[in-house]
Amino acid sequence: MNPRFSRIALRIRAIFSRGVHGTRRIAATGLRRAASASGLMIATAAAGAAGYLLWVHPPLESVARGDVAIRTNQLTGGVDEFREGSLLLLPGLHELRTFSLRDQVYRPEGSSRADGPSPFQSVEGMSLGVDLTVRYALDPARVNALSKNLPDDIAGQIVQPAVQGVIYKTFTRYTVREIFSSKRAEIQQLIEAELKPKLAADGILLRSVQMGKVDLPADYRQGMDKLLAEELATEKMRYTLALKEKRVKETELDAMAEKVRRETNAQAAANEQVIAARAQEEAMKHVLPFKQKQIEQRQLEAEAEKQSRIRTAEGSAQARRIEAAGEADSRQKLADAEAYRLDRVGKINSEQMAREGVLVTRHPLLIQKTMADKLSDKITVIIAPPSTSGGFVGAGLLGGAPKSGRNVAQAPRDAGMQDNDNKEEAE
């Protein structure tokens, strides 16, 4: 509680006590004499002071969410605990302390950089910075019991000394390399294990300890970078050699698998050939009799084919003889028919020529008409001078004139015979 409020409460209590005593004295002497003006003024002043104090300091206090309030009775020494809400607080009678139950964070100052004011030291004696975060909270179950002993600045008077006393001692057990890489989790667990009971003794719960960035000296960082590069190269070479060794083993296994596969294939092929040979041998037992029967059948078929061909040849020869005899008879008949036809045609031509000769003798101009009919499809108009001798008008076209009347009469007859021959050939 604020010391100023404590002094005011003491004054009010003194005023109340004086007012009570004065009132008692006035009551004792009031039967004997009238109240004096000074006593009335004192009572009035006490009542006014009490009203002013109640107005300035109301008797109700509120507790925020996540906080706990511890109210101590100055007369009896009793302690009451209050959480979120309102409580009655009488000035001069009650003393109130409020604590936060939320998680708090503490970070050591000046130790996050290697060149800071308070860096950590490794086992080699090198300075390094570590970004360390400690998260803690008050134990709600023990706040009531430890409220009288807890200081107002819990982080500065309890947490900071406990944390610094543990972390500096812990980091001096490890090398810079271990702090930087391989032992981070172990260091966190060790700090938590040592720090938790120390804070628990003061009613503080340790939530966690987190290590963040580790700041190394510049020279050491350069050397570590080179060393890491070499280690990475060595690690890469180791993995490369292991990979090549695995490839060699893989090649050997592939070769062995190929060998086994070939042996298996060869054995399977040999077994297949043996099985095929046995099957062929078994089949030949049935094939040979069948082949023998096929040979006998082919011999019988050949003999039957031979007999068939002989009979076919004999039939063909006999048919040819019959055809030749028939053809000879046919030709003889055709020759007789042709001789008969020629004889008959000759007789007809002779008779026709005799008739035409008689007709031409009687009518000489028929020769000119016949010639004109023959040439009508080739010559449209024929202009010829008439014969002075009274002969054929086309004698000049034919290349000459007949010398005697016998020749003139004979010409139409020859022409008629030629026409008959042409007709016969056409027929």
Secondary structure per residue as TSV (DSSP state, phi and psi in degrees):
chain	resnum	aa	ss	phi	psi
A	1	M	-	360.0	151.0
A	2	N	-	-65.6	131.8
A	3	P	H	-59.6	-30.7
A	4	R	H	-64.3	-43.6
A	5	F	H	-65.0	-32.1
A	6	S	H	-65.5	-40.8
A	7	R	H	-67.5	-39.3
A	8	I	H	-64.3	-39.8
A	9	A	H	-64.3	-39.0
A	10	L	H	-63.4	-39.9
A	11	R	H	-65.5	-43.3
A	12	I	H	-63.3	-40.6
A	13	R	H	-64.1	-39.4
A	14	A	H	-64.4	-38.8
A	15	I	H	-65.3	-43.0
A	16	F	H	-60.7	-42.5
A	17	S	H	-65.8	-39.6
A	18	R	H	-68.0	-37.6
A	19	G	H	-65.0	-38.1
A	20	V	H	-65.0	-46.5
A	21	H	H	-62.8	-40.1
A	22	G	H	-65.1	-38.2
A	23	T	H	-64.7	-39.6
A	24	R	H	-63.6	-40.8
A	25	R	H	-67.2	-39.5
A	26	I	H	-65.4	-39.3
A	27	A	H	-65.9	-36.4
A	28	A	H	-69.4	-36.6
A	29	T	H	-98.0	-3.8
A	30	G	H	-65.3	-28.1
A	31	L	T	-73.5	-24.0
A	32	R	T	-93.8	-35.2
A	33	R	S	-147.3	169.4
A	34	A	-	-76.5	152.0
A	35	A	-	-65.4	138.3
A	36	S	-	-79.3	157.7
A	37	A	H	-68.2	-30.8
A	38	S	H	-68.1	-40.3
A	39	G	H	-62.8	-38.7
A	40	L	H	-64.9	-37.6
A	41	M	H	-68.0	-37.3
A	42	I	H	-65.6	-42.0
A	43	A	H	-63.7	-41.3
A	44	T	H	-63.0	-40.8
A	45	A	H	-65.3	-40.4
A	46	A	H	-63.8	-42.9
A	47	A	H	-64.2	-38.8
A	48	G	H	-66.8	-40.1
A	49	A	H	-64.5	-41.4
A	50	A	H	-62.6	-41.8
A	51	G	H	-64.8	-38.2
A	52	Y	H	-64.3	-43.6
A	53	L	H	-62.8	-40.3
A	54	L	H	-65.9	-31.8
A	55	W	H	-75.5	-40.2
A	56	V	H	-73.3	-43.2
A	57	H	S	-118.3	91.8
A	58	P	-	-65.1	152.2
A	59	P	S	-79.1	1.4
A	60	L	E	-107.5	133.9
A	61	E	E	-124.5	147.1
A	62	S	E	-109.9	146.3
A	63	V	E	-112.9	125.2
A	64	A	-	-73.3	165.0
A	65	R	T	-71.1	134.3
A	66	G	T	88.4	1.3
A	67	D	E	-113.6	163.6
A	68	V	E	-131.0	137.9
A	69	A	E	-113.5	132.9
A	70	I	E	-112.5	114.9
A	71	R	E	-104.4	124.7
A	72	T	E	-110.5	130.4
A	73	N	E	-83.8	121.6
A	74	Q	T	-70.2	-26.0
A	75	L	T	-84.3	-48.0
A	76	T	T	-95.8	-20.1
A	77	G	-	79.6	9.1
A	78	G	-	-71.7	149.7
A	79	V	E	-122.4	130.2
A	80	D	E	-123.7	143.9
A	81	E	E	-111.5	134.8
A	82	F	E	-132.5	139.5
A	83	R	-	-103.1	-153.4
A	84	E	S	-57.4	129.5
A	85	G	E	141.6	-154.8
A	86	S	E	-119.8	153.4
A	87	L	E	-143.9	160.3
A	88	L	E	-90.9	126.6
A	89	L	-	-132.1	112.2
A	90	L	-	-96.0	124.6
A	91	P	T	-62.1	138.7
A	92	G	T	82.3	-16.7
A	93	L	T	-107.7	-38.7
A	94	H	E	-114.1	147.9
A	95	E	E	-122.3	129.8
A	96	L	E	-119.3	132.2
A	97	R	E	-127.3	135.3
A	98	T	E	-114.8	132.8
A	99	F	E	-125.1	146.6
A	100	S	E	-92.5	131.3
A	101	L	-	-95.6	3.0
A	102	R	S	-74.9	161.0
A	103	D	-	-69.8	133.4
A	104	Q	E	-110.8	155.2
A	105	V	E	-122.8	132.5
A	106	Y	E	-124.3	130.0
A	107	R	-	-123.7	122.3
A	108	P	-	-59.7	130.4
A	109	E	T	-85.0	141.5
A	110	G	T	78.9	3.7
A	111	S	-	-113.2	8.7
A	112	S	S	-88.2	-9.5
A	113	R	S	-125.5	147.6
A	114	A	T	-67.9	-29.2
A	115	D	T	-100.9	20.8
A	116	G	S	-78.8	-178.2
A	117	P	S	-71.5	-30.3
A	118	S	S	-137.8	70.2
A	119	P	-	-75.9	166.5
A	120	F	E	-83.0	159.6
A	121	Q	E	-118.7	136.7
A	122	S	-	-92.1	179.5
A	123	V	T	-67.4	-22.6
A	124	E	T	-82.4	-6.9
A	125	G	S	88.5	13.2
A	126	M	-	-90.2	145.8
A	127	S	E	-86.8	138.6
A	128	L	E	-149.2	153.2
A	129	G	E	-107.5	139.7
A	130	V	E	-132.1	127.5
A	131	D	E	-81.2	95.5
A	132	L	E	-106.1	134.5
A	133	T	E	-126.9	125.0
A	134	V	E	-114.1	121.9
A	135	R	E	-108.2	127.8
A	136	Y	E	-143.4	171.3
A	137	A	E	-159.2	155.6
A	138	L	E	-70.8	145.7
A	139	D	-	-79.0	112.6
A	140	P	T	-61.4	-27.9
A	141	A	T	-75.4	-18.7
A	142	R	T	-115.6	2.0
A	143	V	H	-63.2	-41.0
A	144	N	H	-61.6	-41.3
A	145	A	H	-76.4	-32.9
A	146	L	H	-102.9	9.2
A	147	S	T	-64.0	-32.3
A	148	K	T	-72.1	-27.8
A	149	N	T	-96.5	-15.3
A	150	L	-	-73.0	133.5
A	151	P	-	-78.7	167.9
A	152	D	S	-69.5	-40.5
A	153	D	-	-96.8	86.5
A	154	I	H	-70.3	-40.0
A	155	A	I	-65.2	-41.4
A	156	G	I	-81.1	-30.1
A	157	Q	I	-100.4	-19.7
A	158	I	I	-118.5	-54.7
A	159	V	I	-69.4	-48.0
A	160	Q	H	-61.1	-49.4
A	161	P	H	-62.1	-39.2
A	162	A	H	-66.3	-43.4
A	163	V	H	-66.9	-46.8
A	164	Q	H	-65.7	-33.7
A	165	G	H	-68.3	-23.0
A	166	V	H	-94.2	-45.3
A	167	I	H	-71.7	-41.2
A	168	Y	H	-64.0	-40.8
A	169	K	H	-66.9	-34.4
A	170	T	H	-71.8	-42.6
A	171	F	H	-67.4	-26.7
A	172	T	T	-70.8	-5.7
A	173	R	T	-89.8	-8.9
A	174	Y	S	-124.0	156.3
A	175	T	-	-81.5	168.0
A	176	V	H	-63.6	-40.1
A	177	R	H	-63.8	-41.0
A	178	E	I	-67.1	-40.4
A	179	I	I	-65.5	-36.7
A	180	F	I	-75.4	-34.2
A	181	S	I	-132.2	-63.1
A	182	S	I	-86.3	-23.9
A	183	K	T	-114.9	22.0
A	184	R	H	-63.5	-48.9
A	185	A	H	-64.2	-38.9
A	186	E	H	-65.0	-40.2
A	187	I	H	-65.1	-42.0
A	188	Q	H	-61.1	-44.4
A	189	Q	H	-64.6	-39.2
A	190	L	H	-67.1	-42.0
A	191	I	H	-63.4	-43.6
A	192	E	H	-62.5	-41.2
A	193	A	H	-64.5	-37.0
A	194	E	H	-82.8	-33.3
A	195	L	H	-82.4	-29.6
A	196	K	H	-61.4	-49.3
A	197	P	H	-65.9	-32.3
A	198	K	H	-65.9	-44.1
A	199	L	H	-72.4	-32.7
A	200	A	H	-64.3	-30.7
A	201	A	H	-65.0	-25.3
A	202	D	T	-100.0	13.1
A	203	G	T	79.2	28.4
A	204	I	E	-119.0	132.2
A	205	L	E	-95.4	126.6
A	206	L	E	-87.0	117.1
A	207	R	E	-80.8	-54.3
A	208	S	E	-165.3	162.0
A	209	V	E	-126.9	122.8
A	210	Q	E	-118.9	132.3
A	211	M	E	-102.5	123.9
A	212	G	E	-99.6	-130.7
A	213	K	E	-68.7	138.4
A	214	V	E	-107.5	119.8
A	215	D	E	-97.4	119.2
A	216	L	-	-102.5	158.8
A	217	P	-	-62.6	151.8
A	218	A	H	-61.4	-45.1
A	219	D	H	-63.8	-43.2
A	220	Y	H	-66.6	-35.8
A	221	R	H	-65.0	-41.7
A	222	Q	H	-62.6	-46.3
A	223	G	H	-62.2	-39.3
A	224	M	H	-66.8	-36.3
A	225	D	H	-62.9	-42.3
A	226	K	H	-65.1	-42.7
A	227	L	H	-64.5	-40.3
A	228	L	H	-64.4	-37.8
A	229	A	H	-63.5	-43.6
A	230	E	H	-64.5	-42.1
A	231	E	H	-64.2	-38.9
A	232	L	H	-64.2	-40.4
A	233	A	H	-63.6	-42.5
A	234	T	H	-63.4	-43.6
A	235	E	H	-63.2	-39.5
A	236	K	H	-64.1	-41.7
A	237	M	H	-63.8	-39.1
A	238	R	H	-63.3	-44.2
A	239	Y	H	-66.4	-35.2
A	240	T	H	-64.2	-44.5
A	241	L	H	-64.5	-40.9
A	242	A	H	-63.1	-39.3
A	243	L	H	-65.1	-43.3
A	244	K	H	-64.3	-40.2
A	245	E	H	-61.5	-41.5
A	246	K	H	-65.3	-35.5
A	247	R	H	-65.8	-40.1
A	248	V	H	-61.1	-46.0
A	249	K	H	-62.2	-39.3
A	250	E	H	-63.3	-40.2
A	251	T	H	-63.9	-42.5
A	252	E	H	-62.1	-43.4
A	253	L	H	-64.7	-38.2
A	254	D	H	-64.3	-41.5
A	255	A	H	-63.8	-44.2
A	256	M	H	-62.8	-40.9
A	257	A	H	-64.0	-40.2
A	258	E	H	-64.0	-40.3
A	259	K	H	-63.0	-46.8
A	260	V	H	-63.1	-38.9
A	261	R	H	-64.5	-43.1
A	262	R	H	-65.2	-43.4
A	263	E	H	-60.8	-42.6
A	264	T	H	-63.9	-41.5
A	265	N	H	-65.3	-40.9
A	266	A	H	-64.3	-43.8
A	267	Q	H	-62.9	-40.9
A	268	A	H	-65.3	-39.0
A	269	A	H	-65.3	-41.9
A	270	A	H	-62.5	-43.6
A	271	N	H	-61.7	-38.9
A	272	E	H	-64.0	-41.0
A	273	Q	H	-65.4	-41.2
A	274	V	H	-62.2	-45.5
A	275	I	H	-63.9	-39.9
A	276	A	H	-64.7	-41.1
A	277	A	H	-63.5	-43.0
A	278	R	H	-64.0	-40.8
A	279	A	H	-65.4	-38.8
A	280	Q	H	-67.0	-39.9
A	281	E	H	-64.0	-40.4
A	282	E	H	-67.0	-36.1
A	283	A	H	-71.0	-33.1
A	284	M	H	-64.8	-28.6
A	285	K	H	-61.3	-31.2
A	286	H	H	-94.1	-25.2
A	287	V	H	-76.9	-40.4
A	288	L	H	-59.1	-49.3
A	289	P	H	-59.8	-36.3
A	290	F	H	-66.5	-39.8
A	291	K	H	-62.8	-42.4
A	292	Q	H	-59.9	-43.3
A	293	K	H	-66.0	-36.0
A	294	Q	H	-64.8	-39.4
A	295	I	H	-63.8	-46.6
A	296	E	H	-61.3	-40.9
A	297	Q	H	-63.9	-41.0
A	298	R	H	-66.0	-37.3
A	299	Q	H	-62.1	-45.4
A	300	L	H	-62.9	-40.5
A	301	E	H	-64.9	-39.6
A	302	A	H	-63.2	-43.5
A	303	E	H	-61.9	-42.2
A	304	A	H	-67.0	-37.3
A	305	E	H	-63.5	-39.0
A	306	K	H	-63.0	-50.1
A	307	Q	H	-60.9	-39.2
A	308	S	H	-64.6	-43.2
A	309	R	H	-64.6	-39.2
A	310	I	H	-61.5	-46.4
A	311	R	H	-66.0	-37.4
A	312	T	H	-65.3	-40.6
A	313	A	H	-65.1	-43.0
A	314	E	H	-61.9	-45.2
A	315	G	H	-62.4	-38.6
A	316	S	H	-65.9	-42.3
A	317	A	H	-63.8	-44.1
A	318	Q	H	-64.9	-39.0
A	319	A	H	-65.5	-38.9
A	320	R	H	-64.3	-40.4
A	321	R	H	-62.1	-43.7
A	322	I	H	-63.6	-41.6
A	323	E	H	-64.9	-39.2
A	324	A	H	-65.7	-40.8
A	325	A	H	-65.6	-42.3
A	326	G	H	-64.5	-40.1
A	327	E	H	-66.7	-37.7
A	328	A	H	-64.2	-43.5
A	329	D	H	-63.4	-39.8
A	330	S	H	-65.2	-43.0
A	331	R	H	-64.8	-37.7
A	332	Q	H	-62.8	-43.0
A	333	K	H	-66.7	-38.2
A	334	L	H	-65.3	-39.1
A	335	A	H	-65.7	-41.6
A	336	D	H	-63.6	-42.0
A	337	A	H	-64.1	-40.6
A	338	E	H	-65.7	-41.4
A	339	A	H	-64.4	-39.5
A	340	Y	H	-65.6	-41.3
A	341	R	H	-65.0	-44.9
A	342	L	H	-63.2	-39.2
A	343	D	H	-65.3	-42.6
A	344	R	H	-68.2	-40.8
A	345	V	H	-65.5	-39.7
A	346	G	H	-62.0	-42.9
A	347	K	H	-63.4	-42.4
A	348	I	H	-65.3	-41.4
A	349	N	H	-65.6	-39.4
A	350	S	H	-63.5	-45.3
A	351	E	H	-63.5	-40.2
A	352	Q	H	-67.3	-41.9
A	353	M	H	-64.3	-36.9
A	354	A	H	-64.4	-41.9
A	355	R	H	-65.9	-41.3
A	356	E	H	-69.3	-35.7
A	357	G	H	-62.9	-42.1
A	358	V	H	-63.9	-42.3
A	359	L	H	-66.2	-42.5
A	360	V	H	-67.6	-35.4
A	361	T	H	-61.9	-38.3
A	362	R	H	-77.3	-38.4
A	363	H	-	-129.2	92.2
A	364	P	T	-66.0	-28.8
A	365	L	H	-68.3	-10.7
A	366	L	H	-63.4	-27.2
A	367	I	H	-65.2	-44.7
A	368	Q	H	-63.6	-40.6
A	369	K	H	-64.2	-42.8
A	370	T	H	-62.2	-42.1
A	371	M	H	-65.0	-39.3
A	372	A	H	-66.2	-37.8
A	373	D	H	-64.9	-36.0
A	374	K	H	-69.2	-35.3
A	375	L	H	-97.3	6.7
A	376	S	T	-67.7	-30.0
A	377	D	T	-83.4	-6.7
A	378	K	T	-113.8	-35.3
A	379	I	-	-121.9	125.9
A	380	T	S	-79.1	-51.2
A	381	V	-	-129.2	133.3
A	382	I	-	-118.7	119.9
A	383	I	-	-109.4	117.3
A	384	A	-	-138.5	141.3
A	385	P	-	-71.4	146.2
A	386	P	-	-67.5	149.6
A	387	S	-	-75.1	135.1
A	388	T	T	-73.9	-24.4
A	389	S	T	-89.6	0.3
A	390	G	S	78.8	18.3
A	391	G	-	-90.2	-156.9
A	392	F	-	-68.9	133.0
A	393	V	T	-68.4	-26.9
A	394	G	T	-97.4	17.1
A	395	A	H	-64.7	-36.5
A	396	G	H	-63.8	-35.1
A	397	L	H	-72.5	-31.2
A	398	L	H	-80.3	-9.7
A	399	G	T	102.5	6.9
A	400	G	-	176.4	171.2
A	401	A	-	-121.3	148.1
A	402	P	-	-67.0	143.4
A	403	K	S	-85.0	-26.9
A	404	S	S	-137.4	168.3
A	405	G	H	-68.1	-26.8
A	406	R	H	-66.0	-40.1
A	407	N	H	-66.3	-37.0
A	408	V	H	-66.0	-37.2
A	409	A	H	-75.8	-31.1
A	410	Q	H	-72.1	-30.8
A	411	A	H	-60.8	-46.2
A	412	P	H	-64.9	-32.3
A	413	R	H	-65.6	-41.5
A	414	D	H	-65.7	-39.6
A	415	A	H	-63.6	-39.9
A	416	G	H	-66.5	-36.8
A	417	M	H	-66.7	-39.0
A	418	Q	H	-64.3	-40.8
A	419	D	H	-62.9	-38.9
A	420	N	H	-65.3	-40.0
A	421	D	H	-63.6	-40.5
A	422	N	H	-63.9	-39.5
A	423	K	H	-64.7	-42.2
A	424	E	H	-62.5	-43.0
A	425	E	H	-62.9	-39.5
A	426	A	H	-65.1	-37.2
A	427	E	-	-69.9	360.0
